[in-house]
């Protein structure tokens, strides 16, 4: 999703290991998850550096919060959960190498990544090694992988964008829609899903611009869009790039609202675009705010206490995904491989994002809500 970087030495990529208090040192005989006495080893892989590092930071905080809750109550069957964190740098090649390292170090399961292209690259190795993976990616390409070991802790772009198209076209009656998406795995998934939703409604975009994932100047694409006089512009890009697009659009005199999915509901998008520029952005999300339920309020309070900042969607997704994994480990008596994958698929979980029930494709939740950015905050849309 970002320009390729030379892979760092593998020992440098494993950037952090969180050890439960009182557990044996890494590498000792007792440190293996293959026995029934040592810590239960799981991994988290995400971009902990680079342009998408905010995603990795949110994911890590959500996963840690869930693990600390379980460890604080005695762990699973008296065993503590040990989390090792790996930096993918949002690079599929690095992710592939890390998949092998995660397997070789005896991790029983993987949380992450938030980058669909990296997860897709890691999936064949994780399947071969029989390591269940709960990802925060949303590209339909994750489903196309067809791995019984791959699970999504949120909806796919199909759900995000069908909900968005319904609101924009069916509810608000806006049909003059322009699109700007990037050519990465996330952007392509968004492009195809939103285009499909529009086609089902007999709507053809007035402009359809595709940019690269590392592009910084969008003036040419935005000038083309401006000439078509759209009523709304669909964004299919990650947080920072989306924010830059919106900022540059406003500089070019484009005043119509933007619309998008998960990235447009994040603080990074808002900070990059600027609150004034992002005002009115329409967002499809399964987690609009920390105030939608008692569960979200409790989670947000614990998150704020632990990290000194407000929770958001990606932290909530990782929290849900980790809770599902730990529940499955509990009900399966700390099984691994296919037995653990089967236990995850059988887990019904009332999460922050909604009620999870996994189908055979590994998707567990199929609904989002519509919000808008007002006065620098994402709030539920009226009606």
C-alpha positions, 0 to 999 in steps of 0.5 A: 500500500506504500512504496516498497521498502527494503526489508529490515533485518527480521530481528529488528522488525519484532519491535515490542514484546509484552510479557505477562508479569511472572512469566518465564523469559522468552526462549525458555522451555516454559515459554512455549504455547505448545504445553499447558503451563506456560503463557499463551503466545499470540502475535499482533502485526501492524504498521508500527512505523510509516504513514499508516502507523496510526492504524497500528498504534490504535490496533495495539492499544485496543488489543492490549486493553482486551488482553490486560482485562483477561490477564487481570482476571487470571488469564485462560485456564490459569495461563497468562496471555503473552502478546508479541508485536511486529512492525509490518511497515505496511509492506506486503513483503515484510508482512510475508517474512513476518508471517514465517517468523510469527509461526516459527516463534510458536504464536498460536494466533495473529491479530492484524493487520489493518492493511488489507494488502499486507494481510492478503500477502500473509494469508497463504503462509498463515494458512499453511501453518494453521495460524488463525488470523483476525484482521481489521482490513475491509477489502473484499479481496480478503474474502476472495483469499478463501482461507478458513483461518482468516477472519474479519473483525469488521464489515467488508467494503461491500457493507460500508459502501452499500450503506453509503450509497443508500444514504447518498442516493436513496435518502438524500437523492444525490446522483451527481457523484464523483469518485477519487480512489487510490490503486492500492488494495483498500482503494480498489476494494472501495472503488469496486464496492461503491461502483457496484452499489451505484450501478445497482441504483442506475447511477454512473459517476460523473468522474472516476479518478484513480490516484496512486497510494504514495501520491501527494499532489491531486490537483489534476484529478481534482480539477477534472472533478471540479469541471463535472460539478458533482454534488458529492465526492466519494473518497476511497483512500486511507487517512492521510491521503484522504485528508490531503485530497480534501484539503487540496480540494478546498484550496481549489474551491471545491465546496461539496461534501466528501463521503467515505468509510472507516478512514474518514471517521478517524482523528488522523483524517480530521487533523490532516484535512483540517476540521473546517475542510472536513465539515459535512463529510459523510461517513459509513462506519460500524462505530460512530462514537464512544457514546452509542451504548453503555458498552462503548462508554465503558470501553472508551473510559478504560481506553482513556484511562490507559492511554490518555486519549479518546478511543476510535473505530480501529481500537474498538475493532482490535478490542472486539477481535481480541475478545473474540479470539480469547473467548475462542481460546477459552471455549476450545481449552486453548486449542490451536490450528483448525480447532481454534479456527473452528472455535472462532467461527462458532463464537457469537459475540456482542461487541462494540461494533455490533453482534458478531456471527461468522459465516464461512467466508470469515466475515462476522458483521454486516452492518454500518451506520451513517455519520457526518462530521460536524464541528470537528466530531463524527456524529450520527446523521439526522434521520 
